[in-house]
Structures are given as structure tokens and as C-alpha cells.
Amino acid sequence: MIQRASIGALRELMLFLAKDCCGGRAELCEPLIAELSHCC
């Protein structure tokens, strides 16, 4: 059996988690959020 990750879904999940983790302080995660938003 061959399995693979859905890169788009993983990126969306990471974006959601990064935004949620910042707790309303976008400046803490802004570089990561910008990189995830423009990736691929």
C-alpha cells in the first residue's frame, strides 16, 4: 500500500494552527503565516 500526504491540506492545516496559536498577536507568527500563504 502506498500512502502520501496531501500537501495542500497540510499547508491549510498549518496555516490554521499558526493563526490560532498566535492568540490574536499576528506579529508573533506573521513570517510563518506569510510563507505558508505564498508557498506552492
MDTraj code that builds the backbone (N, CA, C; nanometers):
import mdtraj as md
import numpy as np

residues = "MET ILE GLN ARG ALA SER ILE GLY ALA LEU ARG GLU LEU MET LEU PHE LEU ALA LYS ASP CYS CYS GLY GLY ARG ALA GLU LEU CYS GLU PRO LEU ILE ALA GLU LEU SER HIS CYS CYS".split()
xyz = np.array([
    [0.0845, -0.1166, 0.0000],
    [0.0000, 0.0000, 0.0000],
    [0.0902, 0.1245, 0.0000],
    [0.0600, 0.2159, -0.0869],
    [0.1349, 0.3417, -0.0943],
    [0.0444, 0.4534, -0.0430],
    [0.0985, 0.5324, 0.0493],
    [0.0233, 0.6451, 0.1036],
    [0.1068, 0.7709, 0.0864],
    [0.0395, 0.8832, 0.0725],
    [0.1107, 1.0102, 0.0628],
    [0.0250, 1.1204, 0.1233],
    [0.0908, 1.2221, 0.1690],
    [0.0227, 1.3349, 0.2323],
    [-0.0302, 1.4298, 0.1250],
    [-0.1406, 1.4916, 0.1541],
    [-0.1937, 1.5963, 0.0676],
    [-0.1270, 1.7275, 0.1106],
    [-0.0329, 1.7740, 0.0308],
    [0.0458, 1.8921, 0.0671],
    [-0.0433, 2.0148, 0.0845],
    [-0.1414, 2.0320, -0.0018],
    [-0.2324, 2.1468, 0.0100],
    [-0.3103, 2.1441, 0.1402],
    [-0.3606, 2.0282, 0.1763],
    [-0.4361, 2.0150, 0.3014],
    [-0.3456, 2.0368, 0.4217],
    [-0.2229, 1.9875, 0.4139],
    [-0.1276, 2.0063, 0.5229],
    [-0.0933, 2.1537, 0.5396],
    [-0.0744, 2.2249, 0.4278],
    [-0.0451, 2.3686, 0.4333],
    [-0.1611, 2.4454, 0.4968],
    [-0.2838, 2.4111, 0.4575],
    [-0.4009, 2.4770, 0.5150],
    [-0.4111, 2.4506, 0.6648],
    [-0.3829, 2.3281, 0.7073],
    [-0.3846, 2.2945, 0.8492],
    [-0.2791, 2.3738, 0.9250],
    [-0.1582, 2.3816, 0.8710],
    [-0.0511, 2.4565, 0.9369],
    [-0.0855, 2.6045, 0.9467],
    [-0.1482, 2.6591, 0.8424],
    [-0.1893, 2.7993, 0.8448],
    [-0.2922, 2.8221, 0.9552],
    [-0.3906, 2.7340, 0.9647],
    [-0.4928, 2.7444, 1.0681],
    [-0.4300, 2.7369, 1.2072],
    [-0.3416, 2.6400, 1.2284],
    [-0.2787, 2.6232, 1.3592],
    [-0.1912, 2.7425, 1.3958],
    [-0.1185, 2.7960, 1.2986],
    [-0.0333, 2.9122, 1.3255],
    [-0.1173, 3.0330, 1.3632],
    [-0.2270, 3.0560, 1.2915],
    [-0.3137, 3.1702, 1.3228],
    [-0.3782, 3.1527, 1.4590],
    [-0.4219, 3.0331, 1.4907],
    [-0.4866, 3.0050, 1.6189],
    [-0.3871, 3.0166, 1.7342],
    [-0.2660, 2.9697, 1.7129],
    [-0.1634, 2.9678, 1.8174],
    [-0.1202, 3.1088, 1.8584],
    [-0.1264, 3.2024, 1.7671],
    [-0.0799, 3.3387, 1.7955],
    [-0.1704, 3.4112, 1.8935],
    [-0.2880, 3.3630, 1.9153],
    [-0.3788, 3.4220, 2.0130],
    [-0.4080, 3.5690, 1.9896],
    [-0.4259, 3.6065, 1.8634],
    [-0.4591, 3.7453, 1.8331],
    [-0.3373, 3.8358, 1.8189],
    [-0.2181, 3.7822, 1.8357],
    [-0.0951, 3.8614, 1.8212],
    [-0.0254, 3.8183, 1.6919],
    [-0.0761, 3.8693, 1.5825],
    [-0.0288, 3.8282, 1.4499],
    [0.1201, 3.8511, 1.4296],
    [0.1770, 3.9510, 1.4956],
    [0.3190, 3.9813, 1.4770],
    [0.4089, 3.8646, 1.5199],
    [0.3591, 3.7796, 1.6074],
    [0.4380, 3.6649, 1.6525],
    [0.4556, 3.5607, 1.5424],
    [0.3547, 3.5447, 1.4606],
    [0.3572, 3.4390, 1.3592],
    [0.3568, 3.4915, 1.2167],
    [0.3637, 3.6213, 1.1994],
    [0.3497, 3.6788, 1.0655],
    [0.4469, 3.6213, 0.9634],
    [0.5754, 3.6040, 0.9960],
    [0.6653, 3.5454, 0.8937],
    [0.6228, 3.4052, 0.8509],
    [0.5835, 3.3226, 0.9449],
    [0.5402, 3.1869, 0.9124],
    [0.4115, 3.1874, 0.8322],
    [0.3161, 3.2687, 0.8722],
    [0.1881, 3.2772, 0.8007],
    [0.2104, 3.3262, 0.6584],
    [0.2980, 3.4266, 0.6410],
    [0.3259, 3.4786, 0.5065],
    [0.3899, 3.3706, 0.4195],
    [0.4827, 3.2953, 0.4762],
    [0.5499, 3.1905, 0.3999],
    [0.4527, 3.0789, 0.3614],
    [0.3657, 3.0384, 0.4527],
    [0.2694, 2.9342, 0.4233],
    [0.1650, 2.9797, 0.3217],
    [0.1288, 3.1075, 0.3267],
    [0.0265, 3.1602, 0.2354],
    [0.0765, 3.1659, 0.0911],
    [0.2056, 3.1909, 0.0736],
    [0.2605, 3.2093, -0.0609],
    [0.3323, 3.0859, -0.1134],
    [0.3366, 2.9843, -0.0346],
    [0.4088, 2.8632, -0.0739],
    [0.3272, 2.7834, -0.1753],
    [0.3948, 2.7236, -0.2661],
    [0.3397, 2.6263, -0.3631],
    [0.2227, 2.6830, -0.4379],
])
top = md.Topology()
chain = top.add_chain()
for i, resn in enumerate(residues, 1):
    res = top.add_residue(resn, chain, resSeq=i)
    for name in ("N", "CA", "C"):
        top.add_atom(name, md.element.get_by_symbol(name[0]), res)
traj = md.Trajectory(xyz[None], top)
